[in-house]
Amino acid sequence: MTAEDRPWTAFYGPSVRKEITTPHYRTIGDLVSAAAHLHGRKPAFTTCLPNGMNGTLTFEQVDEMSDALAVYLREIAGLAKGDRVALQVPNGLSFPVAAFAVLKAGCILVNVNPLYTAEEMEKQFADAEPNALIIVDMFADKLPGAIKGHPIPNIIVTQVAEFLPAMPRGIVRLVQKYWDKTLPPIDLPHIRLPDAIAAGRTKRTSQSIEVEEYSTEIDPSDIACLQYTGGTTGVSKGAMLSHENLIVNMEQTMELISGVEKGKEVALTALPMYHIFAFTVNLLGFYWLGARNILIPNPRPLSNLKRAFENYKITWLSGVNTLFNGLTNEIWFQDSPPKHLKFASAGGMALQSSVAERWEEVTGKPVLEGYGLTESSPVLTFNPLGKTRPNSIGIPVPSTVVRCVDENGNPVPLGEPGELAAMGPQIMKGYWKKPEETAKTLQDGWLLTGDIATMDKDGYFRIVDRKKDMILVSGFNVYPNEIEDCLAAHPGISEAAVIGVPDGASGEAIKAFIVPHDTALTQDDIRAYCKEHLTNYKVPKTVEFRDDLPKSNVGKILRKDLRAEETEIKGAA
């Protein structure tokens, strides 16, 4: 492919490789062991609780404990290469130990949202058919209902304060048990995570088991993770991500993130690590960099992050628009923004320009917006530091080709909106047990993202909106992102979401949902403001004020839930 086909490479730094097709490591287990050998007794992961209580594991400890747990899974639990292990744990010291152990054992990691209901767990377990489950004790009461359709023979239970020093761990347990009453009894046969690690350690020592031998069985193209996603069609599917997919994407992303220094960064991880961006960039990428990773078990309310910012010299954090918006509205954050921050990175949903401007005003540092999907491990594009462009998701990462196409898959003229399609070594192998869904999403080597985007002459991309979220008003295409971005700039508005609702006159009408700062705001005020900034057919026909908006666990506003509510209301009318 020529430079004319990839104009974005002109904006790579002088040290950025244009091609990263073969990663430095064969498997994620190899990466983990190599980083531990290099960074040794430096702190790797620190769990920071809202009151400042904390615990830390070094690179050596994470490597040794995950080795021991890998032995437990293979030699005692009896798992084989390719068996699935579900991990249902919030951010904490258990997560990296468990995740790395599963991958070292040659098993397939199935990340599960800890907040799932028993019904949601049952559906994912039925599809993935895990042979083992590592779950936090707070939610273990859901297990009888969750595994009734698919019994799981090996259950390992951990706790939020696992591996913290004895005193803070004991305090947390007492609060959970007697004050919060969040520790239900566990009636199913299980083993505690520390006991499983101890058993694996004994087995490894007594029989001289070399964990590296498991790695020799693994091919880089083998599945490392089943990462579940609504994808481009809304049906929950397991994206099959290989060791190579994930390692290459980690390297592709780190290649474009200039200014980070090996062994010197302190990353704040508020996004849950079961989310693909935090998994690839925060968990794998910053471990590889030798960074200290500050883990936040629960970022809600945002005051839960206060002690982490106070106690650690945070140099980098990732988040979504709602996190950055929320932090800049917190008085404690405004009064004492992080002094050592180099930059922040945003993904998961559109970064509104007013939020980006406010963040830079408060912190003095930019938010670098990127773009990706679970199906692409996930990063496809990123804004290079010092070469960012407003309202842009940046340029493709190395070894990645991105283009905008029409309904027939043909490239659209430069600057015209089309569906964003991507090709690169980070693209998934397909959807687990869903060949028809795979065929819809992967066509001739291209991943069809379902997002509408434009590309400028330099190769910078801008997301217009989700293809399925587009609103058709009297024959005009209206993209909710544009209207939401306009609404977010209103000083009296905290959050906004826009959807299309059926309308007899225009086919669809625009409805805005507003969380106000100013309770005196009226529908007429909102419409009048929009008329100043938008053409008439883009002005919301109706406005509904709310105390909050439905969000995913990473803070992404869920338009689909708002549409479902409207459909239910119309059906009941």
SEMAR-839353 format. One record per residue (C-alpha): x, y, z; residue in one letter. Coordinates in steps of 0.001 Angstrom, whole numbers, plus 500000, padded with zeros to 6 digits. Example, Ala and Ser with C-alpha at 12.3 -4.5 7.8 and 13.67 -1.06 7.14 Angstrom:
REM residues 2
512300495500507800A513670498940507140S
***
This chain:
REM residues 573
500000500000500000M501371503408499006T501764506570501081A498896508067499061E496658505285500358D497811505922503934R498354509706504226P498207509451508014W501700507943508198T503092511447507570A501874512309511083F503685509448512789Y506644510500514902G510164509768513610P510522506729515880S507089505235515113V507132501982513163R504693502065510249K504290498307510347E503830496096513433I502748492737512118T504809490432514331T504680491193518068P507666490949520389H506073488063522325Y504433484839521192R501906484747524019T500582487013526739I502175484699529306G505562485340527686D504921489096527896L504020488870531594V507112486845532495S509432489110530495A508085492268532152A508401490671535604A512005489712534898H512782493280533824L510903495203536552H511182492715539425G510283494186542798R508852497441541518K505155497962542354P502963496740539506A499387497014540818F497960498958543748T494331498702544832T493189502031546284C489927502064548221L487819505226548697P489198505792552224N492791505475551005G493399501938552308M495520500102549798N497555497068548921G500267496453546329T501732493559544359L505117493775542640T505840492490539141F507602489469540663E504645488681542921Q502095488913540114V504235486646537937D504809484046540661E501202483987541880M499805483713538353S502257480853537685D500975479037540762A497335479579539812L498037478386536257A499385475138537738V496275474822539915Y494012475224536871L495872472653534780R497108470092537286E494536470186540103I491320471519538536A492102469351535498G491604471973532802L493124471549529355A494402473942526707K491458475797525157G489093475332528111D487211478489529051R487631480210532411V485158482966533311A486497485880535351L483866487948537164Q485900490311539305V486036494125539678P489302496060539519N491621494823542254G494735492766542837L492891489523542069S492222490558538490F495751490576537014P496754487450538950V493701485534537725A493728486840534148A497424486171533642F497080482691535172A494302481715532777V496320482896529784L499539481234530984K497630477958531386A496645478068527718G492989478460528644C490593481021527189I489667483967529401L485993484946529439V485569488391530979N482206488795532734V480710491988534117N480584491578537934P477306493513538070L475457491151535753Y472195489691536981T471879485935537337A469907485876534076E472630487756532197E475304485489533667M473323482414532665E473166483546529021K476899484223528827Q477800480971530605F475492479001528307A477266480458525279D480875480292526510A480481477013528446E483228477794530968P484992474949532749N485909477192535686A484784480480537206L486702482986539316I484157485257541006I484130487945543699V482281486838546829D479949489877546896M478019488500543935F478336484769544489A474696484553545628D473736484822541937K475499481569541113L472696479031541772P470491480768539226G473323481554536841A474681478015536452I471426476060536428K471651475664532638G475401475134532568H476981473725535746P480537474960536284I482694472273537938P485417474575539319N484497477704541273I487184479933542772I486066482760545065V487960485972545736T487248489213547625Q487495492933546871V490325493415549380A492257490297548313E496022490568548893F495740493805550901L497639493806554231P495849491971557039A494534495012558894M492829496870556006P491624493566554575R490026492705557930G488397496127558229I486897495833554740V485540492370555541R483925493572558757L482298496530557010V481023494332554191Q479716491647556501K478114493615559325Y477566497156558025W476906496877554290D475727493246554562K477174492562551093T478711489158551811L476112486476551087P476684482876552100P478163480669549355I476381477330549314D478132475816546292L481415473873546486P484286476299545951H487860477153546852I489227480523547938R491677482168545551L494617482261548031P494074478562548748D494056477728545031A497314479660544590I498872477881547577A497816474472546244A499257475282542818G502498476518544375R502901473279546349T502133471180543267K504602473133541139R507396472763543719T506818469107544571S506642467973540958Q509074470542539460S506471471775536998I507683474395534516E504831476772533701V506682477832530542E505888474399529092E502209475377528878Y503272478297526688S504971476010524176T501550474448523488E500071477833522591I500168479254519075D499988483068518775P496817482617516703S495084480667519497D492154482362521205I493195484214524356A489882485896525230C486195485651524518L485228489273524898Q481462489700524867Y479935492636523065T476690493854521569G478772494448518464G477215495931515355T473901494066515560T472985494362519246G473023490605519981V475544489625522667S478428487797521012K481854486572522091G484588488163519989A487426485655519610M490627487594520280L493928485770519901S497167486252521809H498567487883518673E495546490196518272N495921491553521796L499712491831521922I499914493490518490V497206495982519426N498947496798522687M502139497509520732E500291499468518022Q498705501727520642T501857502242522687M503731503076519499E501564506180518992L501498507232522659I504599509402522774S506021510748526006G505540507633528155V508666506312529854E509314502698530742K509332502083534470G508278505643535360K504542505947534670E501693505826537190V498405504933535501A494994505365537097L492621502585536064T489057503591536833A487619501830533775L486892498190534631P489577495860533310M486963493448531976Y486315496226529410H488466495644526332I490169499078526271F491302498866529891A492264495221529367F494555495855526395T495964499279527258V495850499504531065N496374495873532036L498677494635529271L500180497881527984G501148499481531250F502368496192532713Y504630495871529669W505796499467530252L506677498722533860G504136501275535077A502478501304538473R498785500696537923N496406502235540503I493215500166540459L489861501634541475I487329498887542338P484338501202541941N484567504741540486P481048505669541552R480624508151543126P483548510046541637L484697510989545131S485984507370545258N488884508583543097L489874511462545381K492364509611547574R494004507979544543A494681511385543007F495906512687546373E498167509754547265N499775508868543936Y501541510877541239K499156509988538435I500739510548535026T498079508962532811W494450507900532922L491889506580530490S488168507176530552G484985507991528711V483309511335528123N481110511043531210T484130510432533486L485977513526532255F482791515585532399N482052514406535926G485570514979537277L485740518551535995T482490519266537844N483868517959541154E485002520800543446I487852518747544937W489183517978541451F488917521610540330Q490735522765543468D493561520248543147S493938518790539630P496646516127539172P500011517892539011K501990515121537299H499467514258534577L500933514032531072K497670513392529235F494436511443529375A492928509205526702S489270508891525800A487300506213524002G484120504163524286G481851507027523227M482199510377521509A484316512917523399L482321516133523361Q484350519204522424S483085521202525403S484198518420527766V487648518217526144A488057521991526411E486949522021530032R489340519163530901W492302520989529398E491231524202531142E491153522465534549V494200520165534216T496328521977531658G496702518691529767K494854517344526722P492493514421526353V493650512341523404L490655510747521721E490921507358520098G488546504863518576Y488075501136518517G485776498199519042L485893494974520971T486208493252517591E489501495084516944S491159494317520294S490160497327520443P492228500283519136V492001501315515485L492837505024515624T494435507450518061F495379511135518219N499169511528518423P500307513787521257L501029517271519895G499204516517516639K495641516258517918T492707517665515987R489437518768517591P486483516391517223N488742513809515596S489391510200516616I492883510613515154G494782508502512664I495049504727512216P497608502942514373V500496501182512560P499677498243510254S496048499338510146T494070500519507120V490826502404507696V488415503740505082R484833504988504730C482588502935502461V479089503069500972D476354500427501239E478137498326498584N481495498438500329G483028500935497899N485125503842499251P483206507132499366V484703510441498136P487111512195500507L485256514091503224G481954512309502587E480351510214505364P480446506446505027G480611503349507171E484020503004508768L485753499779507715A489104498559509020A491744495945508264M494741494993510405G496405492288512528P494314493252515580Q490997492252513978I489235489362515731M489098485817514402K485286485999514439G482376485530516841Y482318482432519039W479935479829517542K478224482479515364K479375482083511741P476437484043510320E477115487038512567E480806486779511700T480007486871507987A477976490065508434K480774491857510261T483907490512508530L483778490857504760Q486776490232502502D489117490873505413G487429494160506371W485756494743509729L482527496701509211L482151498791512344T478612500120511998G479892503647512632D479533506498510163I482729508508509725A484554510943507469T488243511130506538M490090514342505685D492968514661503202K495568514010505937D493982510764507056G492371512031510252Y488977510479510917F485877511893512562R482973509789513784I479642511181512667V477522508639514541D476421505057514895R474803503823511699K471850502454513633K471468505650515686D471000507864512631M467653509687512651I465763510283509388L463832513567509618V461788514370506487S464414512639504354G467382514349506049F470027512296507860N470481513593511415V473269512300513650Y472650512443517433P476332513132518226N476144516543516569E473099517594518571I474471516159521838E477717518034521289D475735521253520844C473665520607523976L476753519747526051A478124523234525390A475109524832527121H476229525993530589P472972524882532169G473202521284530919I475100518516532706S474403515629530302E472340515089527169A471231512235524934A469299512351521663V467231509680519910I464706509483517094G461053508780517858V458251507957515383P456491511000513941D453588510968511536G454573514184509790A458333513730509359S458855509978509731G461043510498512780E461359513384515203A464243514294517465I463827513894521201K466413515171523670A466886513906527227F468508516490529475I470143516283532910V470217519986533877P472667521968535988H470108524742536007D466713523518537197T465049526626535798A465695525483532214L462601524886530093T461939523017526869Q461561526342525086D464973527450526391D466604524312524980I464897524605521604R465768528299521330A469435527542522120Y469552524779519488C468012527070516868K470958529423517322E473450526667516518H471677524092514349L469629524082511180T465911523810511851N465394520100511106Y468100519207513682K466363521062516529V464760518650519060P460997518571518729K460583517452522344T462746517696525443V462518515550528561E464315516529531758F465756513756533935R467801513303537083D470142510913535281D470593508952532064L471014505187531609P474686504249531326K476822501176530849S479286500163533556N482013502176531843V479812505284531797G478652505208528178K475188506708527757I472833504019526444L470627505452523724R469198501977523108K467686501964526605D466049505318525965L464642504022522672R463332500913524428A461593503082527039E459953505160524307E458792502038522488T457295500674525712E455515503967526397I454095504085522861K452967500466523133G451169501117526412A449438504247525071A
***
